Amino acid sequence: MEKKYVAPPYRIKMVEPIKMTTKAERIQKLKDAGYNPFTLKSEDVYIDLLSDSGSGAMSQHQWAALMLGDEAYAGSKSFYHLEKVVKAITGYKYVIPAHQGRGAEKVMLPQLVTREGMYYISNTHFDTTRAHVEIAGARAIDVVIDECYDTENYYPFKGNFDLEKLEKEIKEKGPENIAGIIMTVTNNSAGGQPVSMENLRKTSEIAKKYNIKTIIDGARYAENAYFVKEREKGYENKSVREIARELFDLADVFLMSSKKDGLVNIGGLIAIKADVDLYQKCQTYIVPMEGFPTYGGLAGRDMEALAVGLEEALDEDYLRHRIDQARYLGDRLRDAGIPIQYPVGGHAVFVDCKKICPQIPYHQFPAQAVCNEVYIESGVRAVEVGSFLLGRDPDTKENLESPLEFMRLTIPRRTYTYAHLDVVANAVIEVYKRRDTLVGLDFEYEPPVLRHFTARLKPIK
Ligand code: P61
């Protein structure tokens, strides 16, 4: 059957050769890497779907903008360029750059944690966000809707807040104990799933009612706005930029890993709508943590590339193709009967490995086992988003059980063709055929925080 797809609105001007490896080589490489694709050398990977973070291709305009970087330690022209663009997109008053998303989180999130026993509530905290909430001495609560856990059934906004759960948590914990409400758009951990404007509006109303600050974790805010335009009634005739602006109007703070919808290889942002006190606190704290407030850990050239990238990421022709690549890969897997989070989100296809490998319990990391097998099959690197990533309970130190065990096939922006995606689909289909032979994994080495980056594992014989 012929597959229809949205062709890219760009052509290729420069190519990056990639090494081909044999299956025997990959078996050895994975063993050397402690059965953890994070520790593979990227030169041993054919198609790298580990992350869409900083892995995309810059445009000719961005490469040209690098040459305009003003590398002054303080008051760089490039900062003022970036500030102007961020203010125009968000309508926010204050802008501080950071070296990447977690740098922004590290500086901003502790400012609202004023004493012990506080909480952040989110639709779903991403793992670095959760880590910074905990480092700041608070606890992270997720209140995503139940539809998100029902992977194969269509629901247009599986990233939504469960508004009842949200209000219940606020009442139970006490509004004065809630440091902030974090709106993760798109909801990465739920499968790159969008959050509807209606849901965000109601979340914002609840926050206002209890006098709680709202923070957008907007790594993929442009992709979220595109889904709103495609799926939410009343938004079909608005531009993605207008929808994004409506989103920013609902919150107080914008934190961004610009390595996603900033279309750059490195960068992050803190933008604050109006709270001068919070701005001054972040400004003070960023100096020892990231750098002077007009560079925040970035080179002037990085800020120039980001100023251009933020604009390009709102281009609707670009977004149409971008979102369609994930849809195409998802459809190929679904056609082969492989269970995935459906509908497919913005930046990745999330394969439901709990269903693929019911023989592997959560504490033996079924999705990691599938990722490893896909690498051996084809040289494609995917990433586990499940119990391996979730880690341990900070109080009891028990392995947490993730409600979903995903293999994430993450698509870098403007980087791979549909032909690459066919290679990926074919590899996953081959592994699916031999799913009964897969075994779980155990730790050889387990680091205490964000263990999935550097852990070493071994297959359970
Ligand atoms: C990713 F395996 N995401 O999805 P930074 N918020 C959100 C993110 O998606 C996010 C950050 C904040 C990554 C990179 C990554 O264990 C991992 O610029 C919604 O990466 O600091 C990052 O932004 C943090 C992959 C991060 C991981 C942590 O691939």
Residues whose N, C-alpha, C, O or C-beta is under 5 A from the ligand:
A	BS01	P61	L50 S51 D52 S53 Q100 G101 R102 G103 F126 D127 T128 T186 N188 D217 A219 S257 K259 G267
